[in-house]
């Protein structure tokens, strides 16, 4: 999987365009609203994860490699 935050941005704007479609019936709009709520829920998790990674990178930058044992091992097979 090669998703990036820019891909998430594209998905959010695409959903915004679907919500703005004035030709939607009431039922179609309701379905798009539910879809938008699900997308926003997932997007919130993705951005929270990205924020956590950024904070970990800042800790590493500010404190050097000595901080590594205290950070989660992303992509590691170590348990």
N, C-alpha and C positions, 0 to 999 in steps of 0.2 A: 504494500500500500504506500503510495507516494503523495498523500494529501498534505497540503500546506495551509497555513492560515489564510493565504490569498484565495485558496479554493473555497474555504469557508465563507469568506467575504462575498465571493461570486454566488454561492448558494443563497446567502441571505438576501442579496439584491434581487436574485431571480424570484425568490419567494415574495419579496415586496412587490415586484412587477405583477405576479399572479394575483396578489391581493388587490392591486389597483385596477384590475381588469373590470371595466364597467359593464361588460357583457355577461358577467357571471349571474346565474340565477341565485336565488336565496340559498338553495340547497348546495350549490357549487361553492358559494362563498363560505357557508358553514364548514364545508369540507376543507377548504383552503385555510380557514382560521385554525381548525384543529391541526392541520399539517404544519402551519406556522408555529403553533405552540410546541409541537414536538421538535421542530427544527431548533427553535430557540432554547429549549431544554438541553439538547445535545450541544449546541453552540456554547452555552454557558459552561458546560463541563470541559469542553475543548479549551476555551479561553482561560478557565481556572487552572487547567493543567499547564498551559503555556506560561501563565503568570508564575506558577510554582517553579518551573524550569528556569525562568528568568531570574527569580530570586536566588535559586541555587547557584546560577552562574555568577551573580553579583557577589555572593558569599565567597565563591572561589576566587574571584578577581580581587576582592578586598583582603582575603586572609590566606591565600595561597593553597598549596596542595595539602597542608595539614588539616584542612577542613573536610577533605574527601571521606574519611571514615565515618563522618557524621551525616553525610548526604546519602539519599537513596541511590542504589546502584541501578540506574536506568539501562535496560538492555543487557544486564549482566545475568549470567547463569548461576552466580553465587547466591546462596540462600542464607 
